[in-house]
Amino acid sequence: MEKAGSKDTKAVIAALEGLELDSPAGRRHFRKEDHQAIYDVPWGKTKTDPKFPFKVMADMKVIPAKDYFNRPPFEGPGTTPPYK
């Protein structure tokens, strides 16, 4: 609302479109096309480590949001797979 300078719904939506921000779970990007907040996702296997009383991540990879979030266009030949 601070960025929008208003509590008006349309003004707040416009202010959020394209916004990037840091969150406790990592950087988020609000897509203008569909207002989806996308982010990179850590992936890996869990393993036992005697230094910890819980499983820890092993062989971690970070999958970029662009590689797993569906993105515009959401229908037709430009989609992966081509959705109808």
N, C-alpha and C positions, 0 to 999 in steps of 0.2 A: 504494500500500500504506500510505503514511503517512496519507492521508485515511481509508482503510478501517480503519486500526488493526490490520490483519491481512494475512496472506498467503493467507487463504482465498479461493478463486476467487469464490464468491458475494458475499462482502463487497467484494472489489475491483470486481466488476461493478456492484454497487449504488452504490459511491462514484463510478464513472465516469459513470453515467447522468445526463444533463443537464449534465455538466461543460463549462465553456467555458474555453479556454486559448489563449494566444498561442503561435504556432509560427513558425519562420523563414519559412514560406510564408503567414502570416496567421492570423487568429483561427479557431479550430475549435470546433465544438459537437458533443458526443456525444449523439445522440438516444436517449432512453430506449426508444422503441418498437422499435428494431432495432439499436441500438449503432453506427449509421453515423456517422462523423465527417464533418460537412458544413461547407462553407466557401464564401465568395464567390470567384468566379473572374474574374480580369482577362481581357479579350478585346480584340483589336484586330488591326490589320494591321501588318506589318513594313515598314520603309522604310530606305533607305540614308541615312545622315547622315555628311557628311564629317568630323565631329568624332570618329567612332568607327570602328574597324576591323571592326565587325560590324553586323548589322541591329539596329534599335531599334524599339520599339513606337510606333505612331502611332494616333491616334484611339482611344485606349484607353477602354473602358467596363468597369465592374465589374458583373458579373451576380450578383445576390443568390442565395444558395443556395436560398432558398425558391422561386425561379422556375425552377430547372432540376433539382433533386433530386426524385425521386419521394418522396412523403411519405405517411404513413398517411392513410386506409386504402389498402392496397396492392392490394386487389381490390374490384371492384364499382363501383357508380355514382358513388362519391365520388372516383374516380381520374381523372387526365387523361393520355391518353384513358381512357375507362372500360374498364379491363382486366377480363377474366372469369376 
